Amino acid sequence: MGCIKPYRLNNKGFTITEILVALLIFSVIAVPLTGALSHWLSDPGEKERLKAIFFAKGFVEETLHFRTALKAKEDLFKEKEYRVERLISGDSLKQVEIRVLKRDKELFSIKTLLYQKDSHAGL
C-alpha cells in the first residue's frame, strides 16, 4: 500500500487576486471620502470651525484636570481676533461651557458637566 502524503498549506503570502480585491474595496471607499474631505477643508469657514474645536477640546481637558479656583466667567485665551471663554454655573454639579469666538462671533461652543464633592472649592 502506498503512503498518503499529508496536504500542506502554502501560507507564504497573499495571491494577486486577494491583493486586487483589497485594492478595489479600498478605492471604492477612499475615492468618495477624498472628494468630500477636500471640499470640506477648502471651505474657509470649516477650517476656522475645526481650529475652534481644537481650542475648545484643549480647554475642556484643562478644566477637567485643574478643577480648583474655577470662576463663574473668565477669558482663557485672547489673541488678535480669537477669544476663548469659560462659563461655569451650578454648585457641586457644575455646567461648564467653553466658547470660542472670533471677533465676538461664536465659532464653536461645547458644554459638559463637572462634579465637585466640595462645593466650596471653586465657585
Secondary structure, DSSP 4 states (H G I P E B T S, - for coil): -PPPPPP----SS--HHHHHHHHHHHHHHHHHHHHHHHHHHHSHHHHHHHHHHHHHHHHHHHHHH--TT--SEEEEEE-SSEEEEEEEE-SSEEEEEEEEEETTEEEEEEEEEEE-S-TTS--
